Amino acid sequence: MANRVTIDGREYDLEKLSDAAKSQLGNIQVTDQEIARLQQQLAIAQTARQAYARALQEELPA
């Protein structure tokens, strides 16, 4: 069975895609991975910011 990919609701046989299309598909996959990595980094930074804000509140005079 051939490898298939779905793009915008249409299914394509990977073996029938042009080299340029395969390259662009690879670029999208790499970009999606980078977006996921950056979203994880953002979640880490937001969690740290919340912790710093809590620590600041504890240091402020009442």
PDBQT receptor file of N, H, CA, C and O in Angstrom, charges set to zero:
ATOM      1  N   MET A   1       0.838  -1.184   0.000  1.00  0.00    +0.000 N 
ATOM      2  CA  MET A   1       0.000   0.000   0.000  1.00  0.00    +0.000 C 
ATOM      3  C   MET A   1       0.887   1.253   0.000  1.00  0.00    +0.000 C 
ATOM      4  O   MET A   1       1.857   1.346   0.752  1.00  0.00    +0.000 OA
ATOM      5  N   ALA A   2       0.539   2.184  -0.838  1.00  0.00    +0.000 N 
ATOM      6  H   ALA A   2      -0.249   2.109  -1.449  1.00  0.00    +0.000 HD
ATOM      7  CA  ALA A   2       1.335   3.409  -0.980  1.00  0.00    +0.000 C 
ATOM      8  C   ALA A   2       1.106   4.339   0.202  1.00  0.00    +0.000 C 
ATOM      9  O   ALA A   2       0.038   4.345   0.814  1.00  0.00    +0.000 OA
ATOM     10  N   ASN A   3       2.130   5.120   0.510  1.00  0.00    +0.000 N 
ATOM     11  H   ASN A   3       2.998   5.115   0.013  1.00  0.00    +0.000 HD
ATOM     12  CA  ASN A   3       1.986   6.144   1.545  1.00  0.00    +0.000 C 
ATOM     13  C   ASN A   3       1.115   7.259   1.008  1.00  0.00    +0.000 C 
ATOM     14  O   ASN A   3       1.269   7.686  -0.136  1.00  0.00    +0.000 OA
ATOM     15  N   ARG A   4       0.202   7.727   1.836  1.00  0.00    +0.000 N 
ATOM     16  H   ARG A   4       0.077   7.381   2.766  1.00  0.00    +0.000 HD
ATOM     17  CA  ARG A   4      -0.716   8.773   1.421  1.00  0.00    +0.000 C 
ATOM     18  C   ARG A   4      -0.696   9.897   2.442  1.00  0.00    +0.000 C 
ATOM     19  O   ARG A   4      -0.392   9.692   3.617  1.00  0.00    +0.000 OA
ATOM     20  N   VAL A   5      -1.025  11.083   1.968  1.00  0.00    +0.000 N 
ATOM     21  H   VAL A   5      -1.272  11.250   1.014  1.00  0.00    +0.000 HD
ATOM     22  CA  VAL A   5      -1.089  12.253   2.826  1.00  0.00    +0.000 C 
ATOM     23  C   VAL A   5      -2.376  12.997   2.487  1.00  0.00    +0.000 C 
ATOM     24  O   VAL A   5      -2.789  13.053   1.329  1.00  0.00    +0.000 OA
ATOM     25  N   THR A   6      -3.005  13.569   3.519  1.00  0.00    +0.000 N 
ATOM     26  H   THR A   6      -2.669  13.524   4.460  1.00  0.00    +0.000 HD
ATOM     27  CA  THR A   6      -4.221  14.348   3.301  1.00  0.00    +0.000 C 
ATOM     28  C   THR A   6      -3.890  15.819   3.471  1.00  0.00    +0.000 C 
ATOM     29  O   THR A   6      -3.351  16.234   4.497  1.00  0.00    +0.000 OA
ATOM     30  N   ILE A   7      -4.219  16.603   2.449  1.00  0.00    +0.000 N 
ATOM     31  H   ILE A   7      -4.657  16.266   1.615  1.00  0.00    +0.000 HD
ATOM     32  CA  ILE A   7      -3.970  18.044   2.458  1.00  0.00    +0.000 C 
ATOM     33  C   ILE A   7      -5.265  18.734   2.069  1.00  0.00    +0.000 C 
ATOM     34  O   ILE A   7      -5.815  18.488   0.995  1.00  0.00    +0.000 OA
ATOM     35  N   ASP A   8      -5.743  19.595   2.946  1.00  0.00    +0.000 N 
ATOM     36  H   ASP A   8      -5.296  19.794   3.819  1.00  0.00    +0.000 HD
ATOM     37  CA  ASP A   8      -6.984  20.327   2.693  1.00  0.00    +0.000 C 
ATOM     38  C   ASP A   8      -8.139  19.393   2.321  1.00  0.00    +0.000 C 
ATOM     39  O   ASP A   8      -8.939  19.687   1.433  1.00  0.00    +0.000 OA
ATOM     40  N   GLY A   9      -8.200  18.266   3.024  1.00  0.00    +0.000 N 
ATOM     41  H   GLY A   9      -7.550  18.027   3.745  1.00  0.00    +0.000 HD
ATOM     42  CA  GLY A   9      -9.309  17.335   2.827  1.00  0.00    +0.000 C 
ATOM     43  C   GLY A   9      -9.164  16.406   1.632  1.00  0.00    +0.000 C 
ATOM     44  O   GLY A   9     -10.032  15.564   1.401  1.00  0.00    +0.000 OA
ATOM     45  N   ARG A  10      -8.096  16.538   0.873  1.00  0.00    +0.000 N 
ATOM     46  H   ARG A  10      -7.391  17.222   1.060  1.00  0.00    +0.000 HD
ATOM     47  CA  ARG A  10      -7.869  15.661  -0.281  1.00  0.00    +0.000 C 
ATOM     48  C   ARG A  10      -6.699  14.742   0.007  1.00  0.00    +0.000 C 
ATOM     49  O   ARG A  10      -5.710  15.149   0.616  1.00  0.00    +0.000 OA
ATOM     50  N   GLU A  11      -6.817  13.510  -0.431  1.00  0.00    +0.000 N 
ATOM     51  H   GLU A  11      -7.621  13.179  -0.926  1.00  0.00    +0.000 HD
ATOM     52  CA  GLU A  11      -5.781  12.515  -0.194  1.00  0.00    +0.000 C 
ATOM     53  C   GLU A  11      -4.882  12.405  -1.428  1.00  0.00    +0.000 C 
ATOM     54  O   GLU A  11      -5.361  12.376  -2.562  1.00  0.00    +0.000 OA
ATOM     55  N   TYR A  12      -3.565  12.345  -1.181  1.00  0.00    +0.000 N 
ATOM     56  H   TYR A  12      -3.177  12.368  -0.260  1.00  0.00    +0.000 HD
ATOM     57  CA  TYR A  12      -2.586  12.270  -2.267  1.00  0.00    +0.000 C 
ATOM     58  C   TYR A  12      -1.643  11.102  -2.030  1.00  0.00    +0.000 C 
ATOM     59  O   TYR A  12      -1.297  10.789  -0.891  1.00  0.00    +0.000 OA
ATOM     60  N   ASP A  13      -1.234  10.466  -3.110  1.00  0.00    +0.000 N 
ATOM     61  H   ASP A  13      -1.515  10.720  -4.036  1.00  0.00    +0.000 HD
ATOM     62  CA  ASP A  13      -0.223   9.411  -3.078  1.00  0.00    +0.000 C 
ATOM     63  C   ASP A  13       1.139  10.101  -3.056  1.00  0.00    +0.000 C 
ATOM     64  O   ASP A  13       1.488  10.827  -3.987  1.00  0.00    +0.000 OA
ATOM     65  N   LEU A  14       1.906   9.871  -1.988  1.00  0.00    +0.000 N 
ATOM     66  H   LEU A  14       1.623   9.281  -1.232  1.00  0.00    +0.000 HD
ATOM     67  CA  LEU A  14       3.206  10.531  -1.854  1.00  0.00    +0.000 C 
ATOM     68  C   LEU A  14       4.135  10.236  -3.020  1.00  0.00    +0.000 C 
ATOM     69  O   LEU A  14       4.907  11.098  -3.439  1.00  0.00    +0.000 OA
ATOM     70  N   GLU A  15       4.061   9.025  -3.540  1.00  0.00    +0.000 N 
ATOM     71  H   GLU A  15       3.434   8.325  -3.200  1.00  0.00    +0.000 HD
ATOM     72  CA  GLU A  15       4.959   8.642  -4.630  1.00  0.00    +0.000 C 
ATOM     73  C   GLU A  15       4.663   9.421  -5.908  1.00  0.00    +0.000 C 
ATOM     74  O   GLU A  15       5.524   9.528  -6.781  1.00  0.00    +0.000 OA
ATOM     75  N   LYS A  16       3.457   9.964  -6.022  1.00  0.00    +0.000 N 
ATOM     76  H   LYS A  16       2.758   9.878  -5.313  1.00  0.00    +0.000 HD
ATOM     77  CA  LYS A  16       3.091  10.691  -7.242  1.00  0.00    +0.000 C 
ATOM     78  C   LYS A  16       3.318  12.196  -7.133  1.00  0.00    +0.000 C 
ATOM     79  O   LYS A  16       3.147  12.922  -8.112  1.00  0.00    +0.000 OA
ATOM     80  N   LEU A  17       3.701  12.664  -5.950  1.00  0.00    +0.000 N 
ATOM     81  H   LEU A  17       3.840  12.073  -5.155  1.00  0.00    +0.000 HD
ATOM     82  CA  LEU A  17       3.975  14.094  -5.792  1.00  0.00    +0.000 C 
ATOM     83  C   LEU A  17       5.319  14.437  -6.424  1.00  0.00    +0.000 C 
ATOM     84  O   LEU A  17       6.235  13.615  -6.450  1.00  0.00    +0.000 OA
ATOM     85  N   SER A  18       5.422  15.643  -6.923  1.00  0.00    +0.000 N 
ATOM     86  H   SER A  18       4.678  16.311  -6.902  1.00  0.00    +0.000 HD
ATOM     87  CA  SER A  18       6.692  16.101  -7.494  1.00  0.00    +0.000 C 
ATOM     88  C   SER A  18       7.721  16.252  -6.375  1.00  0.00    +0.000 C 
ATOM     89  O   SER A  18       7.371  16.311  -5.196  1.00  0.00    +0.000 OA
ATOM     90  N   ASP A  19       8.976  16.314  -6.759  1.00  0.00    +0.000 N 
ATOM     91  H   ASP A  19       9.260  16.266  -7.717  1.00  0.00    +0.000 HD
ATOM     92  CA  ASP A  19      10.037  16.523  -5.774  1.00  0.00    +0.000 C 
ATOM     93  C   ASP A  19       9.837  17.861  -5.053  1.00  0.00    +0.000 C 
ATOM     94  O   ASP A  19      10.093  17.972  -3.854  1.00  0.00    +0.000 OA
ATOM     95  N   ALA A  20       9.379  18.867  -5.792  1.00  0.00    +0.000 N 
ATOM     96  H   ALA A  20       9.171  18.776  -6.766  1.00  0.00    +0.000 HD
ATOM     97  CA  ALA A  20       9.145  20.181  -5.176  1.00  0.00    +0.000 C 
ATOM     98  C   ALA A  20       8.020  20.091  -4.148  1.00  0.00    +0.000 C 
ATOM     99  O   ALA A  20       8.114  20.687  -3.076  1.00  0.00    +0.000 OA
ATOM    100  N   ALA A  21       6.962  19.353  -4.465  1.00  0.00    +0.000 N 
ATOM    101  H   ALA A  21       6.886  18.869  -5.337  1.00  0.00    +0.000 HD
ATOM    102  CA  ALA A  21       5.853  19.191  -3.519  1.00  0.00    +0.000 C 
ATOM    103  C   ALA A  21       6.311  18.425  -2.279  1.00  0.00    +0.000 C 
ATOM    104  O   ALA A  21       5.941  18.768  -1.157  1.00  0.00    +0.000 OA
ATOM    105  N   LYS A  22       7.115  17.391  -2.490  1.00  0.00    +0.000 N 
ATOM    106  H   LYS A  22       7.417  17.112  -3.402  1.00  0.00    +0.000 HD
ATOM    107  CA  LYS A  22       7.647  16.620  -1.352  1.00  0.00    +0.000 C 
ATOM    108  C   LYS A  22       8.524  17.507  -0.473  1.00  0.00    +0.000 C 
ATOM    109  O   LYS A  22       8.485  17.408   0.753  1.00  0.00    +0.000 OA
ATOM    110  N   SER A  23       9.308  18.365  -1.100  1.00  0.00    +0.000 N 
ATOM    111  H   SER A  23       9.339  18.445  -2.096  1.00  0.00    +0.000 HD
ATOM    112  CA  SER A  23      10.162  19.275  -0.350  1.00  0.00    +0.000 C 
ATOM    113  C   SER A  23       9.318  20.239   0.484  1.00  0.00    +0.000 C 
ATOM    114  O   SER A  23       9.616  20.469   1.656  1.00  0.00    +0.000 OA
ATOM    115  N   GLN A  24       8.282  20.796  -0.109  1.00  0.00    +0.000 N 
ATOM    116  H   GLN A  24       8.040  20.609  -1.061  1.00  0.00    +0.000 HD
ATOM    117  CA  GLN A  24       7.414  21.713   0.629  1.00  0.00    +0.000 C 
ATOM    118  C   GLN A  24       6.698  20.999   1.768  1.00  0.00    +0.000 C 
ATOM    119  O   GLN A  24       6.526  21.573   2.844  1.00  0.00    +0.000 OA
ATOM    120  N   LEU A  25       6.284  19.767   1.549  1.00  0.00    +0.000 N 
ATOM    121  H   LEU A  25       6.424  19.301   0.676  1.00  0.00    +0.000 HD
ATOM    122  CA  LEU A  25       5.656  18.977   2.604  1.00  0.00    +0.000 C 
ATOM    123  C   LEU A  25       6.638  18.769   3.759  1.00  0.00    +0.000 C 
ATOM    124  O   LEU A  25       6.264  18.882   4.927  1.00  0.00    +0.000 OA
ATOM    125  N   GLY A  26       7.880  18.468   3.428  1.00  0.00    +0.000 N 
ATOM    126  H   GLY A  26       8.184  18.377   2.480  1.00  0.00    +0.000 HD
ATOM    127  CA  GLY A  26       8.911  18.333   4.462  1.00  0.00    +0.000 C 
ATOM    128  C   GLY A  26       9.111  19.627   5.220  1.00  0.00    +0.000 C 
ATOM    129  O   GLY A  26       9.270  19.617   6.441  1.00  0.00    +0.000 OA
ATOM    130  N   ASN A  27       9.103  20.755   4.500  1.00  0.00    +0.000 N 
ATOM    131  H   ASN A  27       8.974  20.764   3.509  1.00  0.00    +0.000 HD
ATOM    132  CA  ASN A  27       9.248  22.063   5.146  1.00  0.00    +0.000 C 
ATOM    133  C   ASN A  27       8.105  22.318   6.127  1.00  0.00    +0.000 C 
ATOM    134  O   ASN A  27       8.320  22.839   7.221  1.00  0.00    +0.000 OA
ATOM    135  N   ILE A  28       6.900  21.949   5.727  1.00  0.00    +0.000 N 
ATOM    136  H   ILE A  28       6.726  21.526   4.838  1.00  0.00    +0.000 HD
ATOM    137  CA  ILE A  28       5.741  22.127   6.613  1.00  0.00    +0.000 C 
ATOM    138  C   ILE A  28       5.891  21.266   7.858  1.00  0.00    +0.000 C 
ATOM    139  O   ILE A  28       5.595  21.716   8.966  1.00  0.00    +0.000 OA
ATOM    140  N   GLN A  29       6.347  20.032   7.682  1.00  0.00    +0.000 N 
ATOM    141  H   GLN A  29       6.587  19.667   6.783  1.00  0.00    +0.000 HD
ATOM    142  CA  GLN A  29       6.510  19.137   8.836  1.00  0.00    +0.000 C 
ATOM    143  C   GLN A  29       7.552  19.681   9.814  1.00  0.00    +0.000 C 
ATOM    144  O   GLN A  29       7.335  19.662  11.025  1.00  0.00    +0.000 OA
ATOM    145  N   VAL A  30       8.674  20.162   9.295  1.00  0.00    +0.000 N 
ATOM    146  H   VAL A  30       8.850  20.178   8.311  1.00  0.00    +0.000 HD
ATOM    147  CA  VAL A  30       9.716  20.738  10.152  1.00  0.00    +0.000 C 
ATOM    148  C   VAL A  30       9.186  21.981  10.869  1.00  0.00    +0.000 C 
ATOM    149  O   VAL A  30       9.435  22.179  12.058  1.00  0.00    +0.000 OA
ATOM    150  N   THR A  31       8.454  22.810  10.130  1.00  0.00    +0.000 N 
ATOM    151  H   THR A  31       8.251  22.649   9.164  1.00  0.00    +0.000 HD
ATOM    152  CA  THR A  31       7.894  24.024  10.715  1.00  0.00    +0.000 C 
ATOM    153  C   THR A  31       6.885  23.689  11.806  1.00  0.00    +0.000 C 
ATOM    154  O   THR A  31       6.870  24.335  12.854  1.00  0.00    +0.000 OA
ATOM    155  N   ASP A  32       6.041  22.687  11.569  1.00  0.00    +0.000 N 
ATOM    156  H   ASP A  32       6.054  22.163  10.718  1.00  0.00    +0.000 HD
ATOM    157  CA  ASP A  32       5.078  22.268  12.594  1.00  0.00    +0.000 C 
ATOM    158  C   ASP A  32       5.789  21.794  13.860  1.00  0.00    +0.000 C 
ATOM    159  O   ASP A  32       5.339  22.073  14.971  1.00  0.00    +0.000 OA
ATOM    160  N   GLN A  33       6.895  21.080  13.689  1.00  0.00    +0.000 N 
ATOM    161  H   GLN A  33       7.260  20.853  12.786  1.00  0.00    +0.000 HD
ATOM    162  CA  GLN A  33       7.671  20.626  14.847  1.00  0.00    +0.000 C 
ATOM    163  C   GLN A  33       8.252  21.810  15.606  1.00  0.00    +0.000 C 
ATOM    164  O   GLN A  33       8.256  21.819  16.837  1.00  0.00    +0.000 OA
ATOM    165  N   GLU A  34       8.736  22.799  14.885  1.00  0.00    +0.000 N 
ATOM    166  H   GLU A  34       8.733  22.792  13.885  1.00  0.00    +0.000 HD
ATOM    167  CA  GLU A  34       9.311  23.990  15.525  1.00  0.00    +0.000 C 
ATOM    168  C   GLU A  34       8.228  24.782  16.260  1.00  0.00    +0.000 C 
ATOM    169  O   GLU A  34       8.465  25.288  17.357  1.00  0.00    +0.000 OA
ATOM    170  N   ILE A  35       7.051  24.890  15.662  1.00  0.00    +0.000 N 
ATOM    171  H   ILE A  35       6.858  24.480  14.771  1.00  0.00    +0.000 HD
ATOM    172  CA  ILE A  35       5.937  25.580  16.325  1.00  0.00    +0.000 C 
ATOM    173  C   ILE A  35       5.585  24.861  17.624  1.00  0.00    +0.000 C 
ATOM    174  O   ILE A  35       5.359  25.509  18.645  1.00  0.00    +0.000 OA
ATOM    175  N   ALA A  36       5.536  23.537  17.598  1.00  0.00    +0.000 N 
ATOM    176  H   ALA A  36       5.719  23.010  16.768  1.00  0.00    +0.000 HD
ATOM    177  CA  ALA A  36       5.226  22.767  18.809  1.00  0.00    +0.000 C 
ATOM    178  C   ALA A  36       6.298  22.989  19.871  1.00  0.00    +0.000 C 
ATOM    179  O   ALA A  36       5.982  23.137  21.052  1.00  0.00    +0.000 OA
ATOM    180  N   ARG A  37       7.571  23.012  19.455  1.00  0.00    +0.000 N 
ATOM    181  H   ARG A  37       7.827  22.892  18.496  1.00  0.00    +0.000 HD
ATOM    182  CA  ARG A  37       8.670  23.249  20.405  1.00  0.00    +0.000 C 
ATOM    183  C   ARG A  37       8.551  24.640  21.021  1.00  0.00    +0.000 C 
ATOM    184  O   ARG A  37       8.726  24.806  22.228  1.00  0.00    +0.000 OA
ATOM    185  N   LEU A  38       8.256  25.630  20.195  1.00  0.00    +0.000 N 
ATOM    186  H   LEU A  38       8.114  25.494  19.214  1.00  0.00    +0.000 HD
ATOM    187  CA  LEU A  38       8.121  26.995  20.699  1.00  0.00    +0.000 C 
ATOM    188  C   LEU A  38       6.920  27.142  21.623  1.00  0.00    +0.000 C 
ATOM    189  O   LEU A  38       6.975  27.894  22.596  1.00  0.00    +0.000 OA
ATOM    190  N   GLN A  39       5.837  26.432  21.329  1.00  0.00    +0.000 N 
ATOM    191  H   GLN A  39       5.792  25.821  20.539  1.00  0.00    +0.000 HD
ATOM    192  CA  GLN A  39       4.672  26.478  22.216  1.00  0.00    +0.000 C 
ATOM    193  C   GLN A  39       5.011  25.887  23.589  1.00  0.00    +0.000 C 
ATOM    194  O   GLN A  39       4.540  26.378  24.615  1.00  0.00    +0.000 OA
ATOM    195  N   GLN A  40       5.827  24.835  23.599  1.00  0.00    +0.000 N 
ATOM    196  H   GLN A  40       6.209  24.436  22.765  1.00  0.00    +0.000 HD
ATOM    197  CA  GLN A  40       6.268  24.265  24.870  1.00  0.00    +0.000 C 
ATOM    198  C   GLN A  40       7.139  25.256  25.631  1.00  0.00    +0.000 C 
ATOM    199  O   GLN A  40       6.994  25.414  26.843  1.00  0.00    +0.000 OA
ATOM    200  N   GLN A  41       8.044  25.923  24.919  1.00  0.00    +0.000 N 
ATOM    201  H   GLN A  41       8.162  25.795  23.935  1.00  0.00    +0.000 HD
ATOM    202  CA  GLN A  41       8.898  26.930  25.552  1.00  0.00    +0.000 C 
ATOM    203  C   GLN A  41       8.062  28.075  26.111  1.00  0.00    +0.000 C 
ATOM    204  O   GLN A  41       8.341  28.564  27.206  1.00  0.00    +0.000 OA
ATOM    205  N   LEU A  42       7.049  28.504  25.378  1.00  0.00    +0.000 N 
ATOM    206  H   LEU A  42       6.823  28.106  24.489  1.00  0.00    +0.000 HD
ATOM    207  CA  LEU A  42       6.167  29.564  25.842  1.00  0.00    +0.000 C 
ATOM    208  C   LEU A  42       5.427  29.135  27.107  1.00  0.00    +0.000 C 
ATOM    209  O   LEU A  42       5.285  29.927  28.039  1.00  0.00    +0.000 OA
ATOM    210  N   ALA A  43       4.957  27.901  27.146  1.00  0.00    +0.000 N 
ATOM    211  H   ALA A  43       5.072  27.258  26.389  1.00  0.00    +0.000 HD
ATOM    212  CA  ALA A  43       4.269  27.405  28.339  1.00  0.00    +0.000 C 
ATOM    213  C   ALA A  43       5.203  27.410  29.546  1.00  0.00    +0.000 C 
ATOM    214  O   ALA A  43       4.788  27.744  30.656  1.00  0.00    +0.000 OA
ATOM    215  N   ILE A  44       6.452  27.043  29.329  1.00  0.00    +0.000 N 
ATOM    216  H   ILE A  44       6.789  26.772  28.428  1.00  0.00    +0.000 HD
ATOM    217  CA  ILE A  44       7.442  27.064  30.416  1.00  0.00    +0.000 C 
ATOM    218  C   ILE A  44       7.657  28.490  30.901  1.00  0.00    +0.000 C 
ATOM    219  O   ILE A  44       7.682  28.743  32.105  1.00  0.00    +0.000 OA
ATOM    220  N   ALA A  45       7.814  29.422  29.964  1.00  0.00    +0.000 N 
ATOM    221  H   ALA A  45       7.794  29.216  28.986  1.00  0.00    +0.000 HD
ATOM    222  CA  ALA A  45       8.046  30.820  30.333  1.00  0.00    +0.000 C 
ATOM    223  C   ALA A  45       6.836  31.412  31.051  1.00  0.00    +0.000 C 
ATOM    224  O   ALA A  45       6.997  32.174  32.004  1.00  0.00    +0.000 OA
ATOM    225  N   GLN A  46       5.632  31.071  30.605  1.00  0.00    +0.000 N 
ATOM    226  H   GLN A  46       5.501  30.452  29.831  1.00  0.00    +0.000 HD
ATOM    227  CA  GLN A  46       4.430  31.594  31.259  1.00  0.00    +0.000 C 
ATOM    228  C   GLN A  46       4.304  31.047  32.680  1.00  0.00    +0.000 C 
ATOM    229  O   GLN A  46       3.894  31.770  33.589  1.00  0.00    +0.000 OA
ATOM    230  N   THR A  47       4.651  29.787  32.875  1.00  0.00    +0.000 N 
ATOM    231  H   THR A  47       4.984  29.200  32.137  1.00  0.00    +0.000 HD
ATOM    232  CA  THR A  47       4.610  29.195  34.207  1.00  0.00    +0.000 C 
ATOM    233  C   THR A  47       5.622  29.875  35.122  1.00  0.00    +0.000 C 
ATOM    234  O   THR A  47       5.317  30.168  36.278  1.00  0.00    +0.000 OA
ATOM    235  N   ALA A  48       6.823  30.127  34.609  1.00  0.00    +0.000 N 
ATOM    236  H   ALA A  48       7.070  29.889  33.670  1.00  0.00    +0.000 HD
ATOM    237  CA  ALA A  48       7.845  30.812  35.399  1.00  0.00    +0.000 C 
ATOM    238  C   ALA A  48       7.392  32.220  35.750  1.00  0.00    +0.000 C 
ATOM    239  O   ALA A  48       7.589  32.670  36.879  1.00  0.00    +0.000 OA
ATOM    240  N   ARG A  49       6.788  32.920  34.798  1.00  0.00    +0.000 N 
ATOM    241  H   ARG A  49       6.627  32.555  33.881  1.00  0.00    +0.000 HD
ATOM    242  CA  ARG A  49       6.321  34.284  35.059  1.00  0.00    +0.000 C 
ATOM    243  C   ARG A  49       5.278  34.297  36.173  1.00  0.00    +0.000 C 
ATOM    244  O   ARG A  49       5.296  35.173  37.037  1.00  0.00    +0.000 OA
ATOM    245  N   GLN A  50       4.381  33.333  36.149  1.00  0.00    +0.000 N 
ATOM    246  H   GLN A  50       4.366  32.621  35.447  1.00  0.00    +0.000 HD
ATOM    247  CA  GLN A  50       3.362  33.250  37.201  1.00  0.00    +0.000 C 
ATOM    248  C   GLN A  50       4.011  33.033  38.563  1.00  0.00    +0.000 C 
ATOM    249  O   GLN A  50       3.598  33.628  39.558  1.00  0.00    +0.000 OA
ATOM    250  N   ALA A  51       5.024  32.181  38.601  1.00  0.00    +0.000 N 
ATOM    251  H   ALA A  51       5.360  31.698  37.792  1.00  0.00    +0.000 HD
ATOM    252  CA  ALA A  51       5.719  31.920  39.865  1.00  0.00    +0.000 C 
ATOM    253  C   ALA A  51       6.431  33.179  40.348  1.00  0.00    +0.000 C 
ATOM    254  O   ALA A  51       6.409  33.484  41.541  1.00  0.00    +0.000 OA
ATOM    255  N   TYR A  52       7.059  33.911  39.436  1.00  0.00    +0.000 N 
ATOM    256  H   TYR A  52       7.077  33.664  38.467  1.00  0.00    +0.000 HD
ATOM    257  CA  TYR A  52       7.723  35.159  39.814  1.00  0.00    +0.000 C 
ATOM    258  C   TYR A  52       6.709  36.188  40.304  1.00  0.00    +0.000 C 
ATOM    259  O   TYR A  52       6.976  36.911  41.264  1.00  0.00    +0.000 OA
ATOM    260  N   ALA A  53       5.564  36.259  39.663  1.00  0.00    +0.000 N 
ATOM    261  H   ALA A  53       5.347  35.672  38.884  1.00  0.00    +0.000 HD
ATOM    262  CA  ALA A  53       4.536  37.215  40.080  1.00  0.00    +0.000 C 
ATOM    263  C   ALA A  53       4.019  36.873  41.474  1.00  0.00    +0.000 C 
ATOM    264  O   ALA A  53       3.777  37.771  42.280  1.00  0.00    +0.000 OA
ATOM    265  N   ARG A  54       3.847  35.587  41.765  1.00  0.00    +0.000 N 
ATOM    266  H   ARG A  54       4.043  34.857  41.110  1.00  0.00    +0.000 HD
ATOM    267  CA  ARG A  54       3.431  35.168  43.118  1.00  0.00    +0.000 C 
ATOM    268  C   ARG A  54       4.498  35.528  44.143  1.00  0.00    +0.000 C 
ATOM    269  O   ARG A  54       4.186  36.013  45.230  1.00  0.00    +0.000 OA
ATOM    270  N   ALA A  55       5.763  35.287  43.792  1.00  0.00    +0.000 N 
ATOM    271  H   ALA A  55       6.017  34.893  42.909  1.00  0.00    +0.000 HD
ATOM    272  CA  ALA A  55       6.857  35.599  44.708  1.00  0.00    +0.000 C 
ATOM    273  C   ALA A  55       6.913  37.111  44.951  1.00  0.00    +0.000 C 
ATOM    274  O   ALA A  55       7.153  37.548  46.076  1.00  0.00    +0.000 OA
ATOM    275  N   LEU A  56       6.696  37.896  43.918  1.00  0.00    +0.000 N 
ATOM    276  H   LEU A  56       6.500  37.541  43.004  1.00  0.00    +0.000 HD
ATOM    277  CA  LEU A  56       6.679  39.351  44.074  1.00  0.00    +0.000 C 
ATOM    278  C   LEU A  56       5.558  39.781  45.010  1.00  0.00    +0.000 C 
ATOM    279  O   LEU A  56       5.764  40.624  45.883  1.00  0.00    +0.000 OA
ATOM    280  N   GLN A  57       4.389  39.215  44.832  1.00  0.00    +0.000 N 
ATOM    281  H   GLN A  57       4.222  38.531  44.123  1.00  0.00    +0.000 HD
ATOM    282  CA  GLN A  57       3.257  39.576  45.704  1.00  0.00    +0.000 C 
ATOM    283  C   GLN A  57       3.589  39.311  47.169  1.00  0.00    +0.000 C 
ATOM    284  O   GLN A  57       3.188  40.073  48.049  1.00  0.00    +0.000 OA
ATOM    285  N   GLU A  58       4.315  38.241  47.424  1.00  0.00    +0.000 N 
ATOM    286  H   GLU A  58       4.640  37.623  46.708  1.00  0.00    +0.000 HD
ATOM    287  CA  GLU A  58       4.696  37.915  48.806  1.00  0.00    +0.000 C 
ATOM    288  C   GLU A  58       5.711  38.909  49.363  1.00  0.00    +0.000 C 
ATOM    289  O   GLU A  58       5.798  39.072  50.580  1.00  0.00    +0.000 OA
ATOM    290  N   GLU A  59       6.473  39.572  48.508  1.00  0.00    +0.000 N 
ATOM    291  H   GLU A  59       6.402  39.439  47.520  1.00  0.00    +0.000 HD
ATOM    292  CA  GLU A  59       7.499  40.516  48.950  1.00  0.00    +0.000 C 
ATOM    293  C   GLU A  59       6.966  41.941  49.101  1.00  0.00    +0.000 C 
ATOM    294  O   GLU A  59       7.622  42.781  49.718  1.00  0.00    +0.000 OA
ATOM    295  N   LEU A  60       5.802  42.221  48.553  1.00  0.00    +0.000 N 
ATOM    296  H   LEU A  60       5.270  41.540  48.052  1.00  0.00    +0.000 HD
ATOM    297  CA  LEU A  60       5.264  43.573  48.638  1.00  0.00    +0.000 C 
ATOM    298  C   LEU A  60       4.684  43.848  50.021  1.00  0.00    +0.000 C 
ATOM    299  O   LEU A  60       4.144  42.945  50.660  1.00  0.00    +0.000 OA
ATOM    300  N   PRO A  61       4.793  45.087  50.482  1.00  0.00    +0.000 N 
ATOM    301  CA  PRO A  61       4.216  45.401  51.790  1.00  0.00    +0.000 C 
ATOM    302  C   PRO A  61       2.679  45.311  51.731  1.00  0.00    +0.000 C 
ATOM    303  O   PRO A  61       2.060  45.581  50.702  1.00  0.00    +0.000 OA
ATOM    304  N   ALA A  62       2.105  44.932  52.844  1.00  0.00    +0.000 N 
ATOM    305  H   ALA A  62       2.607  44.712  53.681  1.00  0.00    +0.000 HD
ATOM    306  CA  ALA A  62       0.647  44.751  52.918  1.00  0.00    +0.000 C 
ATOM    307  C   ALA A  62      -0.094  46.062  52.937  1.00  0.00    +0.000 C 
ATOM    308  O   ALA A  62      -1.324  46.076  52.997  1.00  0.00    +0.000 OA
TER     309      ALA A  62
